[in-house]
Amino acid sequence: MTPADRNTAATFKPSRSLPTTRDARALAARRLPRLIYDFIDGGAGDELGLASNLSDLQRVRLQPRSLAEVNSISLKTSLLGRDWDVPFGVAPMGMCDLAWPGTDHSLAALSLRHNLPLGVSTASSTSLEELLRLSGGRAWFQLYVTGSTQDAMALSQRAANAGYDTLILTVDVPRLGKRPRDVRNGFATPFRMTARHFVDFATHPHWSLKTLASGLPTMANFSGANAKGYDRNAPRTGANWAFLQELRAAWRGKLIIKGVLSAEDAVRMKTEGVDAICVSNHGGRQLDSAPSAIAALPAIRQAVGPTFPLLFDSGIRTGDDMVKARALGADLVLVGRPFLYALAAVGPEGAERMYNCFTGEIETALAQIGVAAMSAVTSACLYQATLPA
């Protein structure tokens, strides 16, 4: 935690709103065991990639405009044949209930309440079927190719049978990135308790007692009859071009490819018939030397053309960030860590508070740049001197 974060954590009261993602992160750092906080907050290597996601977004500036008609502002966004009430969704994240028991349920309820897409991870703490139901059909299932490609195809068929109409194939984890915080803390699956972990949990009773009462989260899509097939540390090299062709032929719904930083790859994916691409460097959790996602976005937008659907994640912390991503070519952004920080900070109310934080920031940013609708944001809304090289 930075000194600013520590000061924020010391003065912040859970009964208040969450003014910013920084407030949520600071309080989460205080309330979570170090093992869990570092798993959520950490990145690969020296975390240069994680840092560049944030700093490169911060360097991009918006162009304020004066005397515009912005009495009424619309955040509505259309993507993949569906209208959404806001320009962001929840990124697929594994083992969300580690942040706070019932986090998956809270995020699904948010999706239903505010009509936004919910990413459901292969490694979710709640079954893919239940999350689709709780979100009112707004969930997208994210597929990892772990184990054999036959297992992955079977999992995609399970999603289809459940009623999913959108699949996200994540392709940027051929091998799990080295995350030194997890190594130092002994975070591993299956988990083995040590004396240090016992002290860590004992000194964070708020989280520990609630988690013990609720039961330790599991990978719900691999329990019971489906227990076989997921190893967090196993290579995921089965996600290759041949598998993409096989999956595209079998999957009848919308197909999104997530984890793309190469314009050349994006063009080939478009040719292979995918419906959308998510520009992402996995939140800086895979290759420390990778470019920031926001630096890669403009070239990918130029390569695939102005109308091809592009999503974006990695580094989003504010509503301003979402406006910047839209101006640089993204149709919709996915948000991960901020929601987990918020739920860890204040419990089930955290999802709603972070949602309110984001929507308020977006509306303020649009008013300042003189644009009355998120759908009208273009590169003209950027202060040109700060555009990524």
URKA-V451940 format. One line per field, one symbol per residue. ss: DSSP state (h for helix, s for strand, l for the rest). burial: b if it has 24 or more other C-alpha atoms within 12 Angstrom, else e. Layout:
BEGIN
ss=???
burial=???
END
This chain:
BEGIN
ss=llhhhhhhhhhlllllllllhhhhhhhhhhhllhhhhhhhhllllllhhhhhhhhhhhhllslllllllllllsllsssllssslllssslllllhhhllllhhhhhhhhhhhhlllssslllllllhhhhhhhllllssssslllllhhhhhhhhhhhhhhlllssssslllllllllhhhhhhlllllllllhhhhhhhhllhhhhhhhhhhlllllhhhlhhhllllllllllllllhhhhhhhhhhlllsssssssllhhhhhhhhhllllssssllhhhllllllllhhhhhhhhhhhhlllllsssllllllhhhhhhhhhllllsssslhhhhhhhhhhhhhhhhhhhhhhhhhhhhhhhhllllshhhllhhhslhhhlll
burial=eeeeeeebbeebebeeebbbbbbbbbbbbbbbbbbbbbbbbbbbbebbbbbbbbbbbbebbbbeeeeeeeeebbbbbbbbeeebbbbbbbbbbbbbbbbbbbbbbbbbbbbbebbbbbbbbbbbbbbbbbbbbbbbbbbbbbbbbbbebebbbbbbbbbbeebbbbbbbbbbbebbbbbbbbeebbbeeeeeeeeeeeebbeebebbbebbeeeeebbbbbbeeeeeebbebeeebbbbeeebbeebbeebebbbbbbbbbbbebbbebbebbbbbbbbbbbbbbbbbebbbbbbbbbbbbebbeeebbbbbbbbbbbbbbbbbbbbbbbbbbbbbbbbbbbbbbbbbbbbbbbbbbbbbbbbbbbbbbbbbbbbbbbbbbbeeeebbe
END
